[in-house]
């Protein structure tokens, strides 16, 4: 009888020997003080030992949550701001492990910073009591909910209001959808101030253009209305002695017949009365003029240059005025004068400017003390200078 025997059996255990890795590290705009790290597998963490942040700022990490999942969220001692570049550094002493007790290896990971830039407050929410606020580019008062402009398309001469998109900008998609491959002319620029005074032009031959053959007219990458032998008007500004107006415009040519009249406050399209006007008499410099001889023909800068966006501000007090271009006061004069009720934008009588217009804001008081703030707000949006 042959005895029985057993052969030895060799069993090899493969196990999990793969260490976890970091897939992403992100700080979102809604929680700028939270770092969210996603791993390749479920991990646990005991504390923040071995974890640091370097870069433009160096906040410390604390209070990790999500242990036992593939996503760990850390609290930053200092919230990130827009544009800051930072990196997560992992040392070998870290306490992050997977279910098989494999440790996260020493590594670095660039942090995706999705914190948005701080938004600039809408200008009419900061500098209140405007009597005229006009923009063909953006919403300029938070409580304003109506349209930006009214447009006539050239094929059938139908009109439609064009409002703002979700970002508070002119809804270009709605504009081009309405106009199609035709030209689009502006019949109304809605007043966004609390007074809601609209700039209007009912005569088709005098309406400025915003779309040409289906393409939105732009200046500096933003929508603009082209005034060329055209003008718009609004009334109800009163006849007091103080007024400030800031305008974003770009010379596109001219002057043609007469001189470039960018705007004029007067009594009618042919009668100026106690007028107040911004113009260029030679096509190279800005002038400001009132009917009163002591305030007449004030040169405020030799910078009326073709295809260069300008922010021009005029502040009139009860005893004088000053003129500003791109954040700098250029000149001033003393003198007194009452003002007129109607603004004519783009031209007056036989004098028409050739400009791209984007924005104008009017107050019936002297805003010299607010000039720098007003200009900074406008410039932060348009990047003029």
C-alpha positions as CSV (number, residue, x, y, z in Angstrom):
1,X,0.0,0.0,0.0
2,X,1.4,3.2,-1.0
3,X,1.0,6.0,1.5
4,X,-0.8,9.2,0.6
5,X,0.8,12.6,0.7
6,X,0.0,16.2,-0.1
7,X,2.0,18.6,-2.2
8,X,2.6,22.1,-0.7
9,X,0.4,24.8,-2.1
10,X,1.9,28.3,-2.6
11,X,-0.5,31.2,-2.2
12,X,0.6,34.7,-3.4
13,X,-1.3,37.8,-2.2
14,X,-1.2,40.7,-4.7
15,X,-2.9,43.3,-2.5
16,X,-3.4,47.1,-3.3
17,X,0.0,48.8,-3.5
18,X,-1.0,51.8,-5.6
19,X,-0.7,55.1,-3.7
20,X,-3.5,57.7,-4.1
21,X,-2.8,60.7,-6.2
22,X,-4.3,64.2,-6.4
23,X,-6.5,64.8,-9.4
24,X,-7.4,68.5,-8.8
25,X,-7.1,71.3,-6.2
26,X,-9.6,74.1,-6.6
27,X,-10.8,77.3,-4.9
28,X,-14.2,78.4,-6.1
29,X,-15.6,81.9,-6.2
30,X,-18.5,81.0,-3.9
31,X,-16.1,79.9,-1.2
32,X,-12.8,81.7,-1.6
33,X,-11.5,80.4,1.8
34,X,-12.1,76.7,0.9
35,X,-9.6,74.5,-0.9
36,X,-11.3,71.4,-2.5
37,X,-8.9,68.6,-3.3
38,X,-10.1,65.5,-5.3
39,X,-8.1,62.3,-5.1
40,X,-7.9,59.3,-7.4
41,X,-9.6,57.1,-4.8
42,X,-11.2,57.2,-1.3
43,X,-8.7,58.5,1.3
44,X,-8.6,59.3,5.0
45,X,-6.8,62.1,6.7
46,X,-5.8,62.6,10.3
47,X,-4.6,66.2,10.3
48,X,-2.9,68.7,8.0
49,X,0.7,67.8,8.8
50,X,2.9,68.0,5.7
51,X,0.5,70.2,3.8
52,X,1.4,73.8,2.9
53,X,0.5,76.5,0.3
54,X,3.1,78.6,-1.4
55,X,2.8,81.3,-4.1
56,X,1.4,84.8,-4.1
57,X,-0.1,84.2,-0.7
58,X,0.7,81.5,1.9
59,X,-2.5,80.7,3.9
60,X,-2.4,77.8,6.3
61,X,-4.7,74.8,6.0
62,X,-7.0,73.6,8.7
63,X,-10.3,71.7,9.5
64,X,-10.2,69.1,6.8
65,X,-13.6,67.5,6.0
66,X,-14.6,64.6,3.8
67,X,-12.3,61.9,5.3
68,X,-13.5,58.6,4.0
69,X,-14.4,60.0,0.5
70,X,-12.3,60.9,-2.5
71,X,-12.8,64.7,-1.8
72,X,-11.2,66.6,1.1
73,X,-12.1,70.2,1.8
74,X,-9.7,72.4,3.7
75,X,-10.3,75.8,5.3
76,X,-7.8,78.5,4.3
77,X,-6.6,81.0,7.0
78,X,-6.9,83.7,4.3
79,X,-9.3,83.7,1.4
80,X,-7.9,83.8,-2.1
81,X,-8.6,86.8,-4.3
82,X,-8.8,87.0,-8.1
83,X,-5.6,86.4,-10.0
84,X,-3.5,85.0,-7.1
85,X,-1.3,82.1,-8.1
86,X,-0.8,79.4,-5.5
87,X,0.4,75.8,-5.2
88,X,-0.4,73.0,-2.8
89,X,2.8,71.3,-1.4
90,X,2.6,67.8,0.0
91,X,5.5,66.5,2.1
92,X,6.1,62.8,2.8
93,X,5.0,63.4,6.4
94,X,1.4,63.9,5.4
95,X,-1.3,61.8,7.0
96,X,-3.4,61.1,3.8
97,X,-3.8,57.3,3.1
98,X,-6.1,55.0,1.1
99,X,-8.0,52.0,2.4
100,X,-4.9,49.7,1.9
101,X,-2.8,52.1,4.0
102,X,-0.9,53.5,1.0
103,X,0.3,57.0,1.8
104,X,0.0,59.9,-0.6
105,X,3.5,60.5,-1.9
106,X,5.3,63.9,-1.7
107,X,4.1,66.0,-4.6
108,X,3.0,69.5,-5.6
109,X,-0.2,70.5,-7.3
110,X,-1.1,73.9,-8.8
111,X,-4.3,75.2,-7.3
112,X,-7.0,76.4,-9.8
113,X,-8.1,79.8,-8.5
114,X,-11.7,80.5,-9.7
115,X,-12.2,83.5,-7.6
116,X,-13.7,86.2,-9.8
117,X,-12.6,89.8,-9.8
118,X,-14.5,92.1,-7.5
119,X,-17.3,93.7,-9.5
120,X,-17.2,97.5,-9.8
121,X,-20.4,99.0,-8.3
122,X,-22.8,100.4,-10.9
123,X,-22.0,104.0,-11.3
124,X,-25.5,105.4,-10.6
125,X,-25.8,103.3,-7.5
126,X,-22.6,105.0,-6.1
127,X,-23.1,108.5,-7.5
128,X,-26.8,109.0,-7.1
129,X,-29.3,111.7,-8.1
130,X,-28.3,111.6,-11.8
131,X,-30.8,113.4,-14.0
132,X,-29.7,111.6,-17.1
133,X,-27.9,108.2,-17.5
134,X,-27.4,106.8,-21.0
135,X,-25.4,103.7,-22.0
136,X,-25.5,101.5,-25.1
137,X,-23.1,99.1,-23.5
138,X,-24.2,98.2,-19.9
139,X,-26.7,98.6,-17.1
140,X,-25.6,101.6,-15.0
141,X,-28.2,101.5,-12.2
142,X,-29.1,98.3,-10.3
143,X,-32.8,99.1,-9.9
144,X,-33.2,99.8,-13.7
145,X,-34.9,96.8,-15.3
146,X,-36.1,98.1,-18.7
147,X,-34.4,98.0,-22.1
148,X,-31.1,99.6,-23.1
149,X,-32.0,100.8,-26.6
150,X,-34.7,100.7,-29.2
151,X,-33.6,99.7,-32.7
152,X,-35.0,100.0,-36.2
153,X,-33.9,97.4,-38.8
154,X,-33.5,98.7,-42.3
155,X,-35.3,96.0,-44.3
156,X,-38.8,96.4,-43.1
157,X,-38.3,99.4,-40.8
158,X,-39.7,97.5,-37.8
159,X,-38.6,98.4,-34.3
160,X,-37.7,96.4,-31.2
161,X,-36.4,97.1,-27.7
162,X,-33.0,95.5,-26.9
163,X,-32.3,94.8,-23.3
164,X,-29.4,93.4,-21.3
165,X,-28.0,89.9,-20.9
166,X,-27.5,88.1,-17.6
167,X,-24.2,90.0,-17.1
168,X,-25.9,93.4,-17.4
169,X,-24.4,94.0,-20.8
170,X,-26.2,94.9,-24.1
171,X,-27.8,91.7,-25.4
172,X,-25.9,91.5,-28.7
173,X,-27.5,88.2,-29.5
174,X,-30.9,89.6,-29.4
175,X,-29.8,92.6,-31.4
176,X,-28.3,90.7,-34.2
177,X,-31.1,88.2,-34.2
178,X,-33.6,91.1,-34.7
179,X,-31.6,93.0,-37.3
180,X,-30.3,90.0,-39.3
181,X,-28.0,90.9,-42.2
182,X,-29.4,94.4,-42.4
183,X,-28.5,97.7,-40.8
184,X,-29.7,98.7,-37.4
185,X,-30.5,102.3,-36.4
186,X,-31.1,103.5,-32.9
187,X,-34.4,105.3,-32.4
188,X,-34.2,105.5,-28.6
189,X,-31.5,105.3,-25.9
190,X,-33.4,104.6,-22.7
191,X,-32.6,106.8,-19.7
192,X,-31.4,104.7,-16.8
193,X,-31.4,107.4,-14.2
194,X,-34.3,107.7,-11.7
195,X,-35.8,110.4,-14.0
196,X,-36.0,108.0,-17.0
197,X,-35.5,110.7,-19.6
198,X,-34.9,109.0,-23.0
199,X,-32.8,110.2,-25.9
200,X,-35.0,109.9,-29.0
201,X,-34.8,110.4,-32.7
202,X,-38.0,109.8,-34.8
203,X,-36.6,110.9,-38.2
204,X,-35.0,107.9,-39.9
205,X,-32.5,110.0,-41.8
206,X,-31.1,111.4,-38.5
207,X,-30.9,108.1,-36.5
208,X,-27.4,106.9,-35.6
209,X,-26.3,103.4,-36.5
210,X,-25.4,100.4,-34.2
211,X,-25.4,97.5,-36.7
212,X,-24.0,97.5,-40.2
213,X,-24.9,94.6,-42.5
214,X,-25.5,92.4,-39.5
215,X,-22.3,93.3,-37.6
216,X,-22.5,95.2,-34.3
217,X,-20.6,98.5,-34.4
218,X,-17.9,98.5,-31.6
219,X,-15.3,100.6,-30.0
220,X,-12.7,99.0,-27.7
221,X,-14.5,95.7,-28.1
222,X,-17.8,97.1,-26.8
223,X,-21.0,98.2,-28.6
224,X,-21.0,101.8,-29.8
225,X,-23.5,103.9,-31.7
226,X,-22.1,105.7,-34.7
227,X,-23.3,109.3,-35.0
228,X,-22.6,110.8,-38.5
229,X,-25.0,113.6,-39.6
230,X,-27.3,112.3,-36.9
231,X,-28.4,113.3,-33.5
232,X,-30.8,112.4,-30.6
233,X,-32.4,114.6,-28.0
234,X,-33.9,114.5,-24.5
235,X,-35.6,117.2,-22.4
236,X,-36.4,117.9,-18.8
237,X,-33.0,118.9,-17.4
238,X,-34.2,122.3,-16.1
239,X,-32.7,125.7,-16.2
240,X,-30.5,125.9,-13.1
241,X,-27.0,127.2,-12.9
242,X,-25.1,123.9,-12.1
243,X,-24.5,120.8,-14.1
244,X,-22.0,118.0,-14.7
245,X,-21.8,115.6,-17.6
246,X,-19.3,112.8,-18.3
247,X,-19.3,111.2,-21.8
248,X,-17.4,108.2,-23.4
249,X,-17.0,108.9,-27.1
250,X,-14.5,108.3,-29.9
251,X,-13.8,110.5,-32.9
252,X,-14.4,108.7,-36.2
253,X,-13.8,111.5,-38.7
254,X,-14.8,115.0,-39.5
255,X,-15.6,117.7,-39.0
256,X,-17.9,117.9,-42.0
257,X,-19.9,121.0,-42.6
258,X,-19.5,123.4,-39.6
259,X,-17.8,121.9,-36.6
260,X,-18.1,118.7,-34.5
261,X,-20.8,119.3,-32.0
262,X,-20.6,116.4,-29.6
263,X,-23.5,117.7,-27.5
264,X,-25.3,120.9,-26.7
265,X,-27.9,121.9,-24.1
266,X,-30.2,124.5,-25.7
267,X,-33.7,125.6,-26.3
268,X,-34.3,123.9,-29.7
269,X,-32.4,122.3,-32.5
270,X,-31.8,125.7,-34.2
271,X,-31.8,128.0,-31.2
272,X,-29.2,127.6,-28.5
273,X,-30.4,130.1,-25.9
274,X,-28.1,130.0,-22.8
275,X,-26.3,127.1,-24.4
276,X,-23.7,124.7,-22.9
277,X,-21.7,122.6,-25.4
278,X,-18.8,120.3,-26.0
279,X,-17.4,120.6,-29.5
280,X,-14.3,120.7,-31.7
281,X,-13.9,123.6,-34.0
282,X,-10.8,122.2,-35.9
283,X,-11.1,118.5,-35.5
284,X,-8.0,118.2,-33.2
285,X,-8.9,119.6,-29.8
286,X,-11.9,119.6,-27.4
287,X,-13.5,123.0,-26.7
288,X,-16.2,123.9,-24.2
289,X,-18.4,126.8,-24.7
290,X,-21.2,128.7,-23.0
291,X,-23.2,131.7,-24.2
292,X,-21.7,133.9,-21.4
293,X,-18.6,135.6,-22.7
294,X,-16.6,134.8,-19.6
295,X,-17.1,131.1,-20.0
296,X,-17.0,131.0,-23.8
297,X,-14.6,128.9,-25.9
298,X,-12.5,127.1,-23.2
299,X,-10.0,124.7,-24.7
300,X,-9.8,121.7,-22.5
301,X,-7.3,119.6,-24.4
302,X,-5.6,119.1,-27.8
303,X,-6.5,115.4,-27.8
304,X,-9.5,115.0,-30.1
305,X,-7.8,112.1,-31.9
306,X,-9.4,109.8,-34.4
307,X,-10.1,106.2,-33.2
308,X,-9.0,107.0,-29.6
309,X,-11.6,106.6,-26.9
310,X,-12.0,109.6,-24.6
311,X,-13.7,110.2,-21.3
312,X,-14.6,113.9,-21.2
313,X,-16.0,115.4,-18.0
314,X,-17.4,118.9,-17.5
315,X,-18.4,120.3,-14.1
316,X,-20.2,123.6,-13.9
317,X,-20.7,125.3,-10.6
318,X,-22.7,128.5,-10.0
319,X,-19.4,130.5,-10.4
320,X,-17.4,128.7,-13.1
321,X,-16.5,125.4,-14.7
322,X,-13.7,122.9,-15.3
323,X,-13.0,120.5,-18.0
324,X,-11.4,117.0,-17.7
325,X,-10.1,114.4,-20.1
326,X,-9.2,110.9,-19.1
327,X,-9.0,111.6,-15.4
328,X,-7.0,114.9,-15.6
329,X,-8.4,118.4,-15.2
330,X,-7.2,120.4,-18.2
331,X,-8.6,123.9,-17.7
332,X,-11.1,126.0,-15.9
333,X,-12.8,129.4,-16.0
334,X,-14.9,131.5,-13.7
335,X,-18.3,133.0,-14.7
336,X,-22.0,132.6,-14.2
337,X,-24.8,131.5,-16.5
338,X,-28.2,129.8,-16.3
339,X,-28.6,126.6,-18.3
340,X,-31.1,125.2,-20.8
341,X,-33.5,122.2,-20.6
342,X,-32.8,120.1,-23.7
343,X,-29.7,118.1,-24.7
344,X,-28.9,117.4,-28.4
345,X,-26.4,114.6,-28.6
346,X,-24.3,114.1,-31.8
347,X,-25.2,117.4,-33.4
348,X,-26.9,120.7,-33.3
349,X,-28.3,122.9,-36.1
350,X,-25.9,122.3,-39.0
351,X,-22.9,121.1,-36.9
352,X,-22.6,117.3,-36.5
353,X,-20.0,115.2,-34.8
354,X,-18.6,112.0,-36.3
355,X,-18.3,109.9,-33.2
356,X,-18.9,106.5,-31.7
357,X,-21.0,107.1,-28.6
358,X,-21.1,104.6,-25.7
359,X,-22.1,106.4,-22.4
360,X,-23.1,109.7,-20.9
361,X,-24.2,110.6,-17.4
362,X,-25.6,114.0,-16.3
363,X,-26.1,115.5,-12.9
364,X,-27.7,118.9,-12.2
365,X,-25.1,119.8,-9.6
366,X,-21.3,120.4,-9.6
367,X,-19.6,117.0,-9.3
368,X,-16.0,118.3,-9.1
369,X,-15.5,116.6,-5.7
370,X,-16.6,113.3,-7.1
371,X,-14.7,113.6,-10.4
372,X,-11.9,111.1,-9.6
373,X,-14.4,108.5,-8.3
374,X,-16.7,108.9,-11.3
375,X,-13.8,108.6,-13.8
376,X,-12.3,105.6,-12.0
377,X,-15.7,103.8,-12.1
378,X,-16.1,104.4,-15.8
379,X,-12.5,103.7,-16.6
380,X,-12.6,100.4,-14.6
381,X,-15.2,99.2,-17.1
382,X,-14.0,100.7,-20.4
383,X,-10.2,100.7,-19.7
384,X,-9.8,104.0,-21.5
385,X,-6.6,105.2,-19.9
